[in-house]
Amino acid sequence: MTLWLTRIQPNLRHRDVRRDLASAVGMHHRLMMLFPDDLGPTARNHLGVLFRIEDAGPTGSPQILLQSHQRPDPNRLPAGYGTTTTKDISALIGLLTTGLAVRYRIDANAVRKPGHTTRAATGAKAVIPLSGADADEWWERQAEERSGLKLTSTHSTPLIAARGERHQDKRQIKHARTRFEGTAVITDHTTLQQRILEGIGRGKSYGCGLLSLAPLTTPAR
C-alpha cells in the first residue's frame, strides 16, 4: 500500500488557519477536504488519515504533518492557506526492519478504561486520562506489547488537550494529549508497520496517534 506524508506550512495571517489551529475538529475537517467527498462515513479509516501539529520550526510557525494512503490535493485548500510538500514514504516504511534502532515521536491520547463494575459503583467516566508515570506506562505497553518496539529511552511532555465542537450534534470533544519521543529498537517489523498505518490509541481524528520513526545514526543505548 502506498503511504504519503504531507507537510503543510500554514500562513498564520490567514483567518482559516487560525481557526483550524484552535479547533481539533476544525483541523480534522480541513484536512479531510483534501480528499474526494464521496467516501462515506468511514472516510478517515479508508484513507488512513492521521495528523499531528508540529512545534514551531525555523519559520517561527507550527507545521501540520498529514499521513494518508491516498495523495491529498493541496488545491483544495483555501487560497493563501499555506505551502505544502508531499512525498511517498512507502519505501522508507519498508526499511523499518527487525533489529533496527530508531528515533520515534507520537502525540497520543493516553487513557485507562475502568471495568464495568468500577463504572457502576463509582460513576467513573468511560475513559480516564492519564498523566505522568501512568501515561509513560501506557505508552510502554502500547509500544512493547502491541507495536513491535522495545523502548530504550522515553521523554514525555503533556500537551494542551485537543478540543472542538462536533458539527453534527454540537457536542464538545476533548482528548488529553501527551507527546512521547525517544529511542527504541524494532522487535517485530510487521506489527510495527501495521501500527504506523493504523495509528495508535484514541483520538485519531483529532491529532493523536501518528507515529513517526527515523533510523538512528548511532546505536541506541
Secondary structure, 3 states (H helix, E strand, C coil): CCCEEEEEEECCCCHHHHHHHCCHHHHHHHHHCCCCCCCCCCHHHHHCCEEEEECCCCCCCCEEEEEECCCCCHHHCCCCCEEEEEEECHHHHHCCCCCCEEEEEEEEECEECCCHHHHHHHCCCCCEECCHHHHHHHHHHHHHHHCCEEEEEEEEEEEEEEEEECCCCCCEEEEEEEEEEEEEEECCHHHHHHHHHHCCCECHHHCCCCCEEEECCCCCC
